[in-house]
Amino acid sequence: MSTPQNRSIAENWRNALYTFADENKRIFTVTNCPPIIHPISTAFDGDFLANRSLGSLLRPQLSANKFPELPFLLQKLPLADPLLSRLCIDPTGVAATRYEGGWALEDKVRNAWIALEKGLLHISEILLTSSEESSVGTSGRYAIRHQEHWPPPEDYGYRNLHSSARAAENSIRHAHGAFQLLAARCSLAIALWQFPAPLRGKIPVASPSRYDSSIAAVVPDWIPFLRQANIPSSWIDALTNSALSDFSINLRVGTVYDPTNCPWLPIATVLRAANVPVFVLWPCLAESARCIAAHPYMKTFAPHPSDASLALCNLPGGQPRVVTLCRDLQTKTLPNYSILDDSAPPFGPYQLPRESREDFFVRRERYRPDQIRRESMIQKERRHLREAHADTGRPPCRRSRVYLWVKPELIFPGLNPCWAQYEYRYPIPPPAFQSLWIVHPASLRRYNSFYDEWDLWFPIGWRMTQDDDPTTSRQVETNAHQSHAVFASPIAPIEPLPDEHDLLNPPPEDRNVQNVAHPDSFVLQFWYGIRLENTRVFTGVDYKKFAQDMWHLFGETKARFPTDEAFKTSLAGWVSAVMARAWSSQALEFTWDLDSRHPHYLGTQDARLSVSIKRLRSPERKDDPDNTLRWVKIQFVQDPEDHAWSLLTTSMGALLLIRRIRDANTSCDALHSLLCAGIPARTGVWIQHPPARTVLSKPRLSLRRLQAPWRKKGERPTIQDYDAYYQRVLELCHSPHMRAAWLKGGIVWRIMVEVTGKHPQTDFGIPDMEELQKGPSGLTDHHEAVTLDSEQGGYYDDSLSRAELDIIAGVVRVYTGHGDQTEDASWWPKHSMWVRAAAYTGIWSPADERWFQRRLKDILEGREGPLNAGQWKTKMKRQQKAGKLAEIVDHRSSEFIYRNLEGHPVQSAVDISPI
């Protein structure tokens, strides 16, 4: 499986130094190269200097000895960001609201903006004025200490009442741009703490921590510093998962340096480490040499003479404009239109190619009569409750799905202009629900109660006010030129920053606990194959060794276990024989359908071929979180010839399907049976040769990073922390490859049931289940080999990274206090620990459910919190003999399949009756 590091390999060329020339034969170098290089102005934008409008700042500007945050300006506002999503409005089309004293921004939006401004200003001021404690270094710290910053949004009057609607809307528009610069200032502050500046003329190696990395992750310095400054955890967690602290490639605008005249030149190395595009305009050779002598670290940005000569021979040109990059006497053209996939416009979840929002709604409406006809009474009651909540006008619950219809160019940079008129259905994570709800009135929302989905959209052609009165209650131009934030000394004490939890976390009104239960004797009969035909007691069989509390051995509970004494005596004899691997014992003759002497022996051949079975070996992997060494492929006669995938499961899972073949006689039905029981399964697609690892040609559905939160050791978690964990898992569910979580079985499967509030038994018609039956997703870089043969052919299916599995388990990164070391604690055991636990039986057993419910109750009532690996190891020491028994039965089941079923007809088993 490809990790984020592997997926970025093909993009790493952008981080190297390239040389190019412009039409005027001026030599530039660039690092962190953007996809498109627009003409670069070597004079600062005059309109900006006069009016300080956002305007052309979305292209790299020549450094003007002020506004050092400009390079960190985001190219586009992220739609799904937990903090910045409240800015997702069209500032040119917002209609001001009429109040008693004048015109102003609507109350809810204004209050949300005020809270955002206060938080971003507070955090950036703390980090920038205390940077002597960071790793940026003295030269980097003093480089921007006296630089003027962009005015804060408040100075543009969005908080005030105005005498006319036009004046209010002008203030809103200017403040909206100022918010983007304030966000850039916050990113600058974080970068100065995260990446070191030059040290004695050299650039220290900076390895930004990647959550999916194989190396030990460290706590970014700014996180414990903000915690010491009493910044609420809700703000720190939101920053961690926000674009504000995301320094991925192609996110930010960048800057242009004149190395002979820029006092904040020392932070160029910080920009480079933060993946910010850095253009350097090099003067003549003599001035370049003097610059490098004065600033030795600039040597890493200097062009090689041969590359400069080659660049002068390849000037930009063409329509559209193409720039030639030179490095080591090799050339590369930008933009490279040949790699863009223009075969179809992008389309979002459950949206068809070229399908508009209105067409989508019409298509969904056609399904409604059939959905009403097919839904059960329980599903109908749940739907009516969801509709009642939607009618209140309150924000969606966290388990709801929210989509925002946008133009695809907001999501896919470099999109072919021919697709610009289409719409894209973009999934929104729970932390952004309330922010987007605030800026989208009821007329811009639509709810589907069958799927529990909200669709939001921007109005087409918002009407601008016709008010001609240009006067305002506050002159923007005057305020814009006032002096602002000079970081020469620590700021004065200010009031504590309020907690943003209520806005960042939708109200957990859906905190209803799911209860998963199997029918009585399901585990005994269908999982272990216990079919008692006679209660005879045989000599030579130890019936006493395992007679005490025998329900534990099968993962059952005492209340569900059969009470008949004769049955329990026979079962004790069966356990004794199996644990001793005494396969010839008479105790198995009338109890186990895998014994050839049993009247309903499962290996009896039948002329009616129902399924074909084949065992396949799982590839060896380092740090493999699964424990399945062999998978069993099951193919049903009633499967259609063009069935896209093959069902694979464990040996015991395969035999369960044989025993229940009357209930599941197709691969889709069988998959449903396995999903209802929490049994591992895969929907593999055969690939003859391992696929080449490719980089995603388009961004993921969500551009938002998801990382585990950081906490101090000994800090007691809260129920709000657990709610935030739920939201991270729900956000993961937006990606199509997350269907793999349902197929994992065990604790991952159970967490998905709990977090989503859906179970395959009662919610099989929901989109999640529909996606499961379609087979592997189209995201091939998430595909992983489930099985491999000697020629490297195998079945491939969606998989989860270690980081994604950790997020599902609720991992919290705890810094221990020993340097920057951390340890993992989690709300639930990790998947790797669960499948290797002593009590693991391969199915979600009643005992597992009882344990899960008890722990969940303790969590919700504040008695339990995240545990580290050692604590989980102690907690998971439950009934070791249960795991041992299941391991023996699974091994025997695999041998049974090899000797009796593989390549042979299989009994229909239609006469199986309950115990």
MOSULJO-V810504 format. One record per backbone hydrogen bond with DSSP energy under -1.0 kcal/mol. NH is the residue of the N-H (numbers start at 0). CO is the residue of the C=O. If there is no record, write none. Layout:
# MOSULJO-V810504
{{NH & CO} {NH & CO}}
This chain:
# MOSULJO-V810504
{{1 & 780} {6 & 2} {7 & 3} {8 & 5} {11 & 8} {13 & 10} {14 & 11} {15 & 12} {17 & 29} {18 & 325} {19 & 27} {21 & 25} {24 & 21} {27 & 19} {28 & 279} {29 & 17} {30 & 277} {31 & 13} {32 & 13} {48 & 44} {49 & 45} {50 & 46} {51 & 47} {56 & 53} {58 & 55} {62 & 255} {66 & 147} {69 & 66} {71 & 68} {72 & 69} {74 & 250} {84 & 80} {86 & 83} {87 & 84} {88 & 86} {92 & 89} {96 & 103} {98 & 101} {102 & 161} {103 & 96} {109 & 105} {110 & 106} {111 & 107} {112 & 108} {113 & 109} {114 & 110} {115 & 111} {116 & 112} {117 & 113} {118 & 114} {119 & 115} {120 & 116} {121 & 117} {122 & 118} {123 & 119} {124 & 120} {125 & 121} {126 & 122} {127 & 123} {128 & 124} {132 & 129} {133 & 130} {140 & 136} {141 & 137} {142 & 138} {146 & 143} {154 & 151} {155 & 152} {156 & 153} {159 & 156} {161 & 102} {167 & 163} {168 & 164} {169 & 165} {170 & 166} {171 & 167} {172 & 168} {173 & 169} {174 & 170} {175 & 171} {176 & 172} {177 & 173} {178 & 174} {179 & 175} {180 & 176} {181 & 177} {182 & 178} {183 & 179} {184 & 180} {185 & 181} {186 & 182} {187 & 183} {188 & 184} {189 & 185} {190 & 186} {191 & 187} {193 & 189} {194 & 190} {198 & 201} {201 & 198} {212 & 209} {222 & 219} {224 & 220} {225 & 221} {226 & 222} {227 & 223} {228 & 224} {229 & 226} {230 & 225} {235 & 231} {236 & 232} {237 & 233} {238 & 234} {239 & 235} {240 & 236} {241 & 238} {244 & 241} {252 & 72} {253 & 70} {254 & 276} {255 & 60} {256 & 278} {260 & 257} {264 & 261} {266 & 263} {267 & 264} {270 & 266} {271 & 267} {272 & 268} {273 & 269} {274 & 271} {275 & 270} {277 & 30} {278 & 254} {279 & 28} {280 & 256} {281 & 26} {287 & 283} {288 & 284} {289 & 285} {290 & 286} {291 & 287} {292 & 288} {293 & 289} {294 & 290} {297 & 294} {298 & 295} {299 & 296} {300 & 297} {301 & 298} {307 & 303} {308 & 304} {309 & 305} {310 & 306} {311 & 307} {313 & 310} {316 & 321} {321 & 316} {322 & 333} {324 & 331} {325 & 18} {326 & 329} {329 & 326} {331 & 324} {333 & 322} {336 & 334} {338 & 335} {339 & 336} {350 & 347} {354 & 351} {359 & 355} {360 & 356} {361 & 357} {362 & 358} {363 & 359} {364 & 360} {365 & 361} {370 & 366} {371 & 367} {372 & 368} {373 & 369} {374 & 370} {379 & 375} {380 & 376} {381 & 377} {382 & 378} {383 & 379} {384 & 380} {385 & 381} {386 & 382} {387 & 383} {388 & 384} {389 & 385} {390 & 386} {392 & 389} {399 & 396} {400 & 451} {402 & 453} {403 & 425} {404 & 455} {405 & 423} {409 & 406} {410 & 407} {411 & 407} {418 & 415} {419 & 416} {421 & 418} {423 & 405} {425 & 403} {427 & 401} {431 & 428} {432 & 429} {435 & 431} {436 & 432} {437 & 433} {438 & 434} {443 & 440} {444 & 441} {445 & 454} {447 & 452} {451 & 447} {452 & 447} {453 & 400} {454 & 445} {455 & 402} {456 & 443} {478 & 474} {479 & 475} {481 & 478} {486 & 144} {487 & 485} {503 & 499} {504 & 500} {508 & 506} {510 & 507} {511 & 509} {521 & 518} {524 & 520} {525 & 521} {526 & 522} {527 & 522} {529 & 523} {530 & 590} {532 & 589} {546 & 543} {551 & 548} {552 & 549} {554 & 551} {555 & 550} {560 & 556} {567 & 563} {568 & 564} {569 & 565} {570 & 566} {571 & 567} {572 & 568} {573 & 569} {574 & 570} {575 & 571} {576 & 572} {577 & 573} {578 & 574} {579 & 575} {580 & 577} {581 & 576} {582 & 580} {584 & 581} {587 & 584} {591 & 587} {592 & 528} {594 & 591} {597 & 594} {600 & 597} {601 & 592} {603 & 600} {608 & 606} {611 & 634} {613 & 632} {615 & 630} {617 & 628} {630 & 615} {631 & 648} {632 & 613} {633 & 646} {634 & 611} {636 & 609} {638 & 635} {642 & 639} {645 & 683} {647 & 681} {648 & 631} {653 & 649} {654 & 650} {655 & 651} {656 & 652} {657 & 653} {658 & 654} {659 & 655} {660 & 657} {662 & 659} {663 & 659} {669 & 665} {670 & 666} {671 & 667} {672 & 668} {673 & 669} {674 & 670} {675 & 671} {678 & 673} {680 & 742} {681 & 647} {683 & 645} {684 & 795} {686 & 793} {710 & 812} {712 & 814} {714 & 711} {721 & 717} {722 & 718} {723 & 719} {724 & 720} {725 & 721} {726 & 722} {727 & 723} {728 & 724} {729 & 725} {730 & 726} {731 & 727} {732 & 728} {733 & 730} {734 & 731} {737 & 734} {738 & 735} {739 & 736} {740 & 737} {742 & 738} {745 & 677} {748 & 744} {749 & 745} {750 & 746} {751 & 747} {752 & 748} {753 & 749} {754 & 750} {755 & 751} {756 & 752} {761 & 758} {762 & 758} {765 & 762} {769 & 765} {770 & 766} {771 & 767} {772 & 768} {779 & 777} {781 & 778} {782 & 779} {783 & 796} {785 & 794} {786 & 794} {787 & 616} {788 & 792} {791 & 788} {793 & 686} {795 & 684} {796 & 783} {798 & 781} {804 & 800} {805 & 801} {806 & 802} {807 & 803} {808 & 804} {810 & 805} {811 & 824} {812 & 708} {813 & 822} {814 & 710} {815 & 820} {818 & 816} {820 & 817} {822 & 813} {824 & 811} {825 & 866} {826 & 809} {827 & 808} {833 & 829} {834 & 830} {836 & 833} {839 & 836} {843 & 676} {844 & 842} {846 & 554} {848 & 844} {849 & 845} {850 & 846} {851 & 847} {852 & 848} {853 & 849} {854 & 850} {855 & 851} {856 & 852} {857 & 853} {858 & 854} {859 & 855} {860 & 856} {861 & 858} {862 & 857} {863 & 857} {866 & 825} {871 & 867} {872 & 868} {873 & 869} {874 & 870} {875 & 871} {876 & 873} {877 & 875} {881 & 878} {883 & 879} {884 & 880} {885 & 881} {886 & 882} {887 & 883} {888 & 884} {889 & 885} {890 & 886} {891 & 887} {892 & 888} {893 & 889} {894 & 890} {895 & 891} {896 & 892} {897 & 893} {898 & 894} {899 & 895} {900 & 896} {901 & 896} {903 & 900} {911 & 908}}
